[in-house]
Amino acid sequence: MQLKNDPRTLKIPVIVVTITDEPAIGSALGADEYLIKPVDKATLLSAVERCLRSREEQRRHGLF
């Protein structure tokens, strides 16, 4: 995934929202979250929160 290979966008979480139930593809592409449509607001917000928490944890451990 180009976003994960570019230092300018490396730290931006990527959430894939799709109609295709193939989370392995999202993982292979480097997606942080993979959601299948239809997605309700609470599910999307939870995914964003998980991404932000994960990034904060990585920062605390010096991974970013």
PDB file of N, CA, C and O in Angstrom:
ATOM      1  N   MET A   1       0.846  -1.169   0.000  1.00  0.00           N
ATOM      2  CA  MET A   1       0.000   0.000   0.000  1.00  0.00           C
ATOM      3  C   MET A   1       0.894   1.235   0.000  1.00  0.00           C
ATOM      4  O   MET A   1       1.778   1.364   0.847  1.00  0.00           O
ATOM      5  N   GLN A   2       0.673   2.120  -0.923  1.00  0.00           N
ATOM      6  CA  GLN A   2       1.517   3.292  -1.080  1.00  0.00           C
ATOM      7  C   GLN A   2       1.502   4.193   0.151  1.00  0.00           C
ATOM      8  O   GLN A   2       2.523   4.799   0.476  1.00  0.00           O
ATOM      9  N   LEU A   3       0.377   4.293   0.835  1.00  0.00           N
ATOM     10  CA  LEU A   3       0.315   5.159   2.015  1.00  0.00           C
ATOM     11  C   LEU A   3       1.275   4.698   3.095  1.00  0.00           C
ATOM     12  O   LEU A   3       1.866   5.526   3.787  1.00  0.00           O
ATOM     13  N   LYS A   4       1.439   3.400   3.252  1.00  0.00           N
ATOM     14  CA  LYS A   4       2.320   2.855   4.294  1.00  0.00           C
ATOM     15  C   LYS A   4       3.800   2.925   3.897  1.00  0.00           C
ATOM     16  O   LYS A   4       4.677   2.799   4.752  1.00  0.00           O
ATOM     17  N   ASN A   5       4.071   3.120   2.626  1.00  0.00           N
ATOM     18  CA  ASN A   5       5.455   3.198   2.156  1.00  0.00           C
ATOM     19  C   ASN A   5       5.979   4.625   2.073  1.00  0.00           C
ATOM     20  O   ASN A   5       7.173   4.836   1.863  1.00  0.00           O
ATOM     21  N   ASP A   6       5.118   5.580   2.231  1.00  0.00           N
ATOM     22  CA  ASP A   6       5.509   6.990   2.143  1.00  0.00           C
ATOM     23  C   ASP A   6       5.662   7.549   3.554  1.00  0.00           C
ATOM     24  O   ASP A   6       4.700   7.537   4.322  1.00  0.00           O
ATOM     25  N   PRO A   7       6.846   8.039   3.914  1.00  0.00           N
ATOM     26  CA  PRO A   7       7.071   8.559   5.273  1.00  0.00           C
ATOM     27  C   PRO A   7       6.110   9.690   5.652  1.00  0.00           C
ATOM     28  O   PRO A   7       5.838   9.909   6.832  1.00  0.00           O
ATOM     29  N   ARG A   8       5.601  10.405   4.648  1.00  0.00           N
ATOM     30  CA  ARG A   8       4.675  11.511   4.935  1.00  0.00           C
ATOM     31  C   ARG A   8       3.299  11.018   5.365  1.00  0.00           C
ATOM     32  O   ARG A   8       2.575  11.734   6.056  1.00  0.00           O
ATOM     33  N   THR A   9       2.930   9.808   4.964  1.00  0.00           N
ATOM     34  CA  THR A   9       1.600   9.284   5.279  1.00  0.00           C
ATOM     35  C   THR A   9       1.636   8.001   6.111  1.00  0.00           C
ATOM     36  O   THR A   9       0.590   7.420   6.399  1.00  0.00           O
ATOM     37  N   LEU A  10       2.810   7.569   6.488  1.00  0.00           N
ATOM     38  CA  LEU A  10       2.985   6.319   7.224  1.00  0.00           C
ATOM     39  C   LEU A  10       2.157   6.257   8.504  1.00  0.00           C
ATOM     40  O   LEU A  10       1.635   5.197   8.851  1.00  0.00           O
ATOM     41  N   LYS A  11       2.035   7.365   9.197  1.00  0.00           N
ATOM     42  CA  LYS A  11       1.362   7.382  10.496  1.00  0.00           C
ATOM     43  C   LYS A  11      -0.151   7.561  10.397  1.00  0.00           C
ATOM     44  O   LYS A  11      -0.836   7.557  11.419  1.00  0.00           O
ATOM     45  N   ILE A  12      -0.678   7.717   9.198  1.00  0.00           N
ATOM     46  CA  ILE A  12      -2.119   7.913   9.029  1.00  0.00           C
ATOM     47  C   ILE A  12      -2.803   6.547   9.017  1.00  0.00           C
ATOM     48  O   ILE A  12      -2.478   5.697   8.188  1.00  0.00           O
ATOM     49  N   PRO A  13      -3.749   6.333   9.932  1.00  0.00           N
ATOM     50  CA  PRO A  13      -4.466   5.053   9.941  1.00  0.00           C
ATOM     51  C   PRO A  13      -5.294   4.882   8.667  1.00  0.00           C
ATOM     52  O   PRO A  13      -5.865   5.841   8.147  1.00  0.00           O
ATOM     53  N   VAL A  14      -5.347   3.654   8.181  1.00  0.00           N
ATOM     54  CA  VAL A  14      -6.123   3.339   6.990  1.00  0.00           C
ATOM     55  C   VAL A  14      -7.255   2.396   7.387  1.00  0.00           C
ATOM     56  O   VAL A  14      -7.023   1.305   7.910  1.00  0.00           O
ATOM     57  N   ILE A  15      -8.483   2.840   7.127  1.00  0.00           N
ATOM     58  CA  ILE A  15      -9.658   2.026   7.406  1.00  0.00           C
ATOM     59  C   ILE A  15     -10.352   1.746   6.075  1.00  0.00           C
ATOM     60  O   ILE A  15     -10.799   2.666   5.391  1.00  0.00           O
ATOM     61  N   VAL A  16     -10.434   0.483   5.721  1.00  0.00           N
ATOM     62  CA  VAL A  16     -11.096   0.073   4.483  1.00  0.00           C
ATOM     63  C   VAL A  16     -12.561  -0.207   4.806  1.00  0.00           C
ATOM     64  O   VAL A  16     -12.873  -0.959   5.729  1.00  0.00           O
ATOM     65  N   VAL A  17     -13.452   0.406   4.035  1.00  0.00           N
ATOM     66  CA  VAL A  17     -14.892   0.158   4.145  1.00  0.00           C
ATOM     67  C   VAL A  17     -15.341  -0.351   2.788  1.00  0.00           C
ATOM     68  O   VAL A  17     -15.255   0.361   1.788  1.00  0.00           O
ATOM     69  N   THR A  18     -15.822  -1.594   2.757  1.00  0.00           N
ATOM     70  CA  THR A  18     -16.106  -2.240   1.483  1.00  0.00           C
ATOM     71  C   THR A  18     -17.322  -3.155   1.575  1.00  0.00           C
ATOM     72  O   THR A  18     -17.803  -3.457   2.667  1.00  0.00           O
ATOM     73  N   ILE A  19     -17.810  -3.588   0.424  1.00  0.00           N
ATOM     74  CA  ILE A  19     -18.898  -4.564   0.403  1.00  0.00           C
ATOM     75  C   ILE A  19     -18.357  -5.989   0.354  1.00  0.00           C
ATOM     76  O   ILE A  19     -19.113  -6.948   0.509  1.00  0.00           O
ATOM     77  N   THR A  20     -17.068  -6.130   0.142  1.00  0.00           N
ATOM     78  CA  THR A  20     -16.429  -7.432  -0.013  1.00  0.00           C
ATOM     79  C   THR A  20     -15.973  -7.974   1.335  1.00  0.00           C
ATOM     80  O   THR A  20     -15.230  -7.304   2.052  1.00  0.00           O
ATOM     81  N   ASP A  21     -16.405  -9.171   1.684  1.00  0.00           N
ATOM     82  CA  ASP A  21     -16.037  -9.796   2.951  1.00  0.00           C
ATOM     83  C   ASP A  21     -14.734 -10.585   2.792  1.00  0.00           C
ATOM     84  O   ASP A  21     -14.731 -11.816   2.815  1.00  0.00           O
ATOM     85  N   GLU A  22     -13.634  -9.856   2.631  1.00  0.00           N
ATOM     86  CA  GLU A  22     -12.323 -10.471   2.468  1.00  0.00           C
ATOM     87  C   GLU A  22     -11.283  -9.699   3.295  1.00  0.00           C
ATOM     88  O   GLU A  22     -10.418  -9.027   2.733  1.00  0.00           O
ATOM     89  N   PRO A  23     -11.370  -9.797   4.616  1.00  0.00           N
ATOM     90  CA  PRO A  23     -10.459  -9.025   5.471  1.00  0.00           C
ATOM     91  C   PRO A  23      -8.977  -9.355   5.263  1.00  0.00           C
ATOM     92  O   PRO A  23      -8.114  -8.527   5.555  1.00  0.00           O
ATOM     93  N   ALA A  24      -8.678 -10.545   4.765  1.00  0.00           N
ATOM     94  CA  ALA A  24      -7.275 -10.899   4.517  1.00  0.00           C
ATOM     95  C   ALA A  24      -6.657  -9.976   3.471  1.00  0.00           C
ATOM     96  O   ALA A  24      -5.469  -9.659   3.536  1.00  0.00           O
ATOM     97  N   ILE A  25      -7.470  -9.548   2.510  1.00  0.00           N
ATOM     98  CA  ILE A  25      -6.969  -8.620   1.486  1.00  0.00           C
ATOM     99  C   ILE A  25      -6.634  -7.279   2.133  1.00  0.00           C
ATOM    100  O   ILE A  25      -5.593  -6.690   1.842  1.00  0.00           O
ATOM    101  N   GLY A  26      -7.506  -6.802   3.001  1.00  0.00           N
ATOM    102  CA  GLY A  26      -7.240  -5.546   3.706  1.00  0.00           C
ATOM    103  C   GLY A  26      -5.963  -5.634   4.513  1.00  0.00           C
ATOM    104  O   GLY A  26      -5.156  -4.705   4.524  1.00  0.00           O
ATOM    105  N   SER A  27      -5.788  -6.749   5.184  1.00  0.00           N
ATOM    106  CA  SER A  27      -4.572  -6.957   5.980  1.00  0.00           C
ATOM    107  C   SER A  27      -3.334  -6.986   5.087  1.00  0.00           C
ATOM    108  O   SER A  27      -2.310  -6.385   5.412  1.00  0.00           O
ATOM    109  N   ALA A  28      -3.436  -7.680   3.972  1.00  0.00           N
ATOM    110  CA  ALA A  28      -2.303  -7.761   3.038  1.00  0.00           C
ATOM    111  C   ALA A  28      -1.940  -6.390   2.476  1.00  0.00           C
ATOM    112  O   ALA A  28      -0.780  -6.122   2.164  1.00  0.00           O
ATOM    113  N   LEU A  29      -2.945  -5.528   2.353  1.00  0.00           N
ATOM    114  CA  LEU A  29      -2.700  -4.182   1.836  1.00  0.00           C
ATOM    115  C   LEU A  29      -2.199  -3.218   2.916  1.00  0.00           C
ATOM    116  O   LEU A  29      -1.806  -2.091   2.618  1.00  0.00           O
ATOM    117  N   GLY A  30      -2.219  -3.671   4.160  1.00  0.00           N
ATOM    118  CA  GLY A  30      -1.723  -2.827   5.239  1.00  0.00           C
ATOM    119  C   GLY A  30      -2.788  -2.003   5.936  1.00  0.00           C
ATOM    120  O   GLY A  30      -2.473  -1.060   6.662  1.00  0.00           O
ATOM    121  N   ALA A  31      -4.047  -2.354   5.721  1.00  0.00           N
ATOM    122  CA  ALA A  31      -5.135  -1.609   6.366  1.00  0.00           C
ATOM    123  C   ALA A  31      -5.108  -1.845   7.874  1.00  0.00           C
ATOM    124  O   ALA A  31      -4.836  -2.955   8.330  1.00  0.00           O
ATOM    125  N   ASP A  32      -5.389  -0.807   8.635  1.00  0.00           N
ATOM    126  CA  ASP A  32      -5.456  -0.923  10.085  1.00  0.00           C
ATOM    127  C   ASP A  32      -6.786  -1.529  10.531  1.00  0.00           C
ATOM    128  O   ASP A  32      -6.845  -2.236  11.536  1.00  0.00           O
ATOM    129  N   GLU A  33      -7.831  -1.254   9.793  1.00  0.00           N
ATOM    130  CA  GLU A  33      -9.167  -1.782  10.075  1.00  0.00           C
ATOM    131  C   GLU A  33      -9.837  -2.141   8.759  1.00  0.00           C
ATOM    132  O   GLU A  33      -9.563  -1.532   7.725  1.00  0.00           O
ATOM    133  N   TYR A  34     -10.710  -3.127   8.806  1.00  0.00           N
ATOM    134  CA  TYR A  34     -11.444  -3.579   7.621  1.00  0.00           C
ATOM    135  C   TYR A  34     -12.899  -3.731   8.015  1.00  0.00           C
ATOM    136  O   TYR A  34     -13.241  -4.610   8.806  1.00  0.00           O
ATOM    137  N   LEU A  35     -13.756  -2.886   7.474  1.00  0.00           N
ATOM    138  CA  LEU A  35     -15.173  -2.905   7.809  1.00  0.00           C
ATOM    139  C   LEU A  35     -15.997  -3.258   6.583  1.00  0.00           C
ATOM    140  O   LEU A  35     -15.681  -2.843   5.468  1.00  0.00           O
ATOM    141  N   ILE A  36     -17.057  -4.028   6.799  1.00  0.00           N
ATOM    142  CA  ILE A  36     -17.920  -4.448   5.707  1.00  0.00           C
ATOM    143  C   ILE A  36     -19.224  -3.656   5.765  1.00  0.00           C
ATOM    144  O   ILE A  36     -19.863  -3.557   6.812  1.00  0.00           O
ATOM    145  N   LYS A  37     -19.600  -3.097   4.621  1.00  0.00           N
ATOM    146  CA  LYS A  37     -20.831  -2.314   4.526  1.00  0.00           C
ATOM    147  C   LYS A  37     -22.040  -3.212   4.712  1.00  0.00           C
ATOM    148  O   LYS A  37     -21.980  -4.391   4.363  1.00  0.00           O
ATOM    149  N   PRO A  38     -23.110  -2.706   5.238  1.00  0.00           N
ATOM    150  CA  PRO A  38     -23.287  -1.341   5.758  1.00  0.00           C
ATOM    151  C   PRO A  38     -22.618  -1.203   7.118  1.00  0.00           C
ATOM    152  O   PRO A  38     -22.623  -2.133   7.924  1.00  0.00           O
ATOM    153  N   VAL A  39     -22.056  -0.058   7.357  1.00  0.00           N
ATOM    154  CA  VAL A  39     -21.358   0.232   8.610  1.00  0.00           C
ATOM    155  C   VAL A  39     -22.124   1.324   9.343  1.00  0.00           C
ATOM    156  O   VAL A  39     -22.391   2.393   8.793  1.00  0.00           O
ATOM    157  N   ASP A  40     -22.471   1.039  10.588  1.00  0.00           N
ATOM    158  CA  ASP A  40     -23.157   2.084  11.347  1.00  0.00           C
ATOM    159  C   ASP A  40     -22.133   3.012  11.992  1.00  0.00           C
ATOM    160  O   ASP A  40     -20.946   2.697  12.074  1.00  0.00           O
ATOM    161  N   LYS A  41     -22.605   4.121  12.431  1.00  0.00           N
ATOM    162  CA  LYS A  41     -21.750   5.177  12.987  1.00  0.00           C
ATOM    163  C   LYS A  41     -20.915   4.676  14.166  1.00  0.00           C
ATOM    164  O   LYS A  41     -19.726   4.980  14.253  1.00  0.00           O
ATOM    165  N   ALA A  42     -21.522   3.919  15.062  1.00  0.00           N
ATOM    166  CA  ALA A  42     -20.810   3.430  16.249  1.00  0.00           C
ATOM    167  C   ALA A  42     -19.651   2.506  15.867  1.00  0.00           C
ATOM    168  O   ALA A  42     -18.577   2.572  16.465  1.00  0.00           O
ATOM    169  N   THR A  43     -19.870   1.653  14.882  1.00  0.00           N
ATOM    170  CA  THR A  43     -18.821   0.731  14.432  1.00  0.00           C
ATOM    171  C   THR A  43     -17.654   1.501  13.820  1.00  0.00           C
ATOM    172  O   THR A  43     -16.493   1.197  14.095  1.00  0.00           O
ATOM    173  N   LEU A  44     -17.959   2.487  13.001  1.00  0.00           N
ATOM    174  CA  LEU A  44     -16.910   3.297  12.383  1.00  0.00           C
ATOM    175  C   LEU A  44     -16.131   4.080  13.440  1.00  0.00           C
ATOM    176  O   LEU A  44     -14.902   4.127  13.403  1.00  0.00           O
ATOM    177  N   LEU A  45     -16.842   4.685  14.366  1.00  0.00           N
ATOM    178  CA  LEU A  45     -16.163   5.444  15.424  1.00  0.00           C
ATOM    179  C   LEU A  45     -15.295   4.541  16.292  1.00  0.00           C
ATOM    180  O   LEU A  45     -14.214   4.949  16.718  1.00  0.00           O
ATOM    181  N   SER A  46     -15.749   3.333  16.557  1.00  0.00           N
ATOM    182  CA  SER A  46     -14.942   2.379  17.328  1.00  0.00           C
ATOM    183  C   SER A  46     -13.658   2.017  16.586  1.00  0.00           C
ATOM    184  O   SER A  46     -12.593   1.903  17.192  1.00  0.00           O
ATOM    185  N   ALA A  47     -13.768   1.840  15.278  1.00  0.00           N
ATOM    186  CA  ALA A  47     -12.587   1.526  14.469  1.00  0.00           C
ATOM    187  C   ALA A  47     -11.594   2.678  14.505  1.00  0.00           C
ATOM    188  O   ALA A  47     -10.390   2.452  14.625  1.00  0.00           O
ATOM    189  N   VAL A  48     -12.077   3.898  14.403  1.00  0.00           N
ATOM    190  CA  VAL A  48     -11.202   5.074  14.459  1.00  0.00           C
ATOM    191  C   VAL A  48     -10.530   5.149  15.833  1.00  0.00           C
ATOM    192  O   VAL A  48      -9.330   5.411  15.922  1.00  0.00           O
ATOM    193  N   GLU A  49     -11.289   4.924  16.891  1.00  0.00           N
ATOM    194  CA  GLU A  49     -10.718   4.956  18.242  1.00  0.00           C
ATOM    195  C   GLU A  49      -9.635   3.898  18.416  1.00  0.00           C
ATOM    196  O   GLU A  49      -8.592   4.175  19.009  1.00  0.00           O
ATOM    197  N   ARG A  50      -9.870   2.679  17.904  1.00  0.00           N
ATOM    198  CA  ARG A  50      -8.854   1.628  17.999  1.00  0.00           C
ATOM    199  C   ARG A  50      -7.576   2.035  17.271  1.00  0.00           C
ATOM    200  O   ARG A  50      -6.473   1.813  17.770  1.00  0.00           O
ATOM    201  N   CYS A  51      -7.729   2.627  16.099  1.00  0.00           N
ATOM    202  CA  CYS A  51      -6.560   3.082  15.336  1.00  0.00           C
ATOM    203  C   CYS A  51      -5.781   4.140  16.102  1.00  0.00           C
ATOM    204  O   CYS A  51      -4.554   4.085  16.176  1.00  0.00           O
ATOM    205  N   LEU A  52      -6.490   5.092  16.664  1.00  0.00           N
ATOM    206  CA  LEU A  52      -5.823   6.161  17.401  1.00  0.00           C
ATOM    207  C   LEU A  52      -5.140   5.625  18.661  1.00  0.00           C
ATOM    208  O   LEU A  52      -4.027   6.036  18.989  1.00  0.00           O
ATOM    209  N   ARG A  53      -5.806   4.709  19.364  1.00  0.00           N
ATOM    210  CA  ARG A  53      -5.198   4.099  20.558  1.00  0.00           C
ATOM    211  C   ARG A  53      -3.945   3.314  20.190  1.00  0.00           C
ATOM    212  O   ARG A  53      -2.932   3.381  20.886  1.00  0.00           O
ATOM    213  N   SER A  54      -4.024   2.579  19.100  1.00  0.00           N
ATOM    214  CA  SER A  54      -2.883   1.785  18.645  1.00  0.00           C
ATOM    215  C   SER A  54      -1.700   2.680  18.293  1.00  0.00           C
ATOM    216  O   SER A  54      -0.561   2.382  18.653  1.00  0.00           O
ATOM    217  N   ARG A  55      -1.971   3.775  17.591  1.00  0.00           N
ATOM    218  CA  ARG A  55      -0.904   4.708  17.224  1.00  0.00           C
ATOM    219  C   ARG A  55      -0.269   5.322  18.477  1.00  0.00           C
ATOM    220  O   ARG A  55       0.951   5.465  18.552  1.00  0.00           O
ATOM    221  N   GLU A  56      -1.090   5.677  19.440  1.00  0.00           N
ATOM    222  CA  GLU A  56      -0.579   6.277  20.682  1.00  0.00           C
ATOM    223  C   GLU A  56       0.297   5.272  21.429  1.00  0.00           C
ATOM    224  O   GLU A  56       1.348   5.632  21.958  1.00  0.00           O
ATOM    225  N   GLU A  57      -0.136   4.020  21.470  1.00  0.00           N
ATOM    226  CA  GLU A  57       0.642   2.978  22.132  1.00  0.00           C
ATOM    227  C   GLU A  57       1.983   2.767  21.422  1.00  0.00           C
ATOM    228  O   GLU A  57       3.016   2.615  22.073  1.00  0.00           O
ATOM    229  N   GLN A  58       1.960   2.760  20.112  1.00  0.00           N
ATOM    230  CA  GLN A  58       3.202   2.597  19.350  1.00  0.00           C
ATOM    231  C   GLN A  58       4.143   3.772  19.597  1.00  0.00           C
ATOM    232  O   GLN A  58       5.355   3.589  19.713  1.00  0.00           O
ATOM    233  N   ARG A  59       3.589   4.968  19.676  1.00  0.00           N
ATOM    234  CA  ARG A  59       4.403   6.165  19.941  1.00  0.00           C
ATOM    235  C   ARG A  59       5.063   6.049  21.311  1.00  0.00           C
ATOM    236  O   ARG A  59       6.243   6.366  21.465  1.00  0.00           O
ATOM    237  N   ARG A  60       4.295   5.591  22.315  1.00  0.00           N
ATOM    238  CA  ARG A  60       4.838   5.447  23.672  1.00  0.00           C
ATOM    239  C   ARG A  60       5.976   4.440  23.728  1.00  0.00           C
ATOM    240  O   ARG A  60       6.890   4.580  24.541  1.00  0.00           O
ATOM    241  N   HIS A  61       5.930   3.437  22.877  1.00  0.00           N
ATOM    242  CA  HIS A  61       6.974   2.416  22.866  1.00  0.00           C
ATOM    243  C   HIS A  61       8.085   2.735  21.869  1.00  0.00           C
ATOM    244  O   HIS A  61       8.959   1.905  21.616  1.00  0.00           O
ATOM    245  N   GLY A  62       8.044   3.937  21.309  1.00  0.00           N
ATOM    246  CA  GLY A  62       9.118   4.368  20.411  1.00  0.00           C
ATOM    247  C   GLY A  62       9.093   3.735  19.037  1.00  0.00           C
ATOM    248  O   GLY A  62      10.113   3.714  18.348  1.00  0.00           O
ATOM    249  N   LEU A  63       7.955   3.222  18.629  1.00  0.00           N
ATOM    250  CA  LEU A  63       7.866   2.578  17.311  1.00  0.00           C
ATOM    251  C   LEU A  63       7.577   3.588  16.202  1.00  0.00           C
ATOM    252  O   LEU A  63       7.703   3.261  15.022  1.00  0.00           O
ATOM    253  N   PHE A  64       7.192   4.811  16.569  1.00  0.00           N
ATOM    254  CA  PHE A  64       6.940   5.863  15.589  1.00  0.00           C
ATOM    255  C   PHE A  64       7.750   7.067  15.945  1.00  0.00           C
ATOM    256  O   PHE A  64       7.690   8.080  15.248  1.00  0.00           O
TER     257      PHE A  64
END
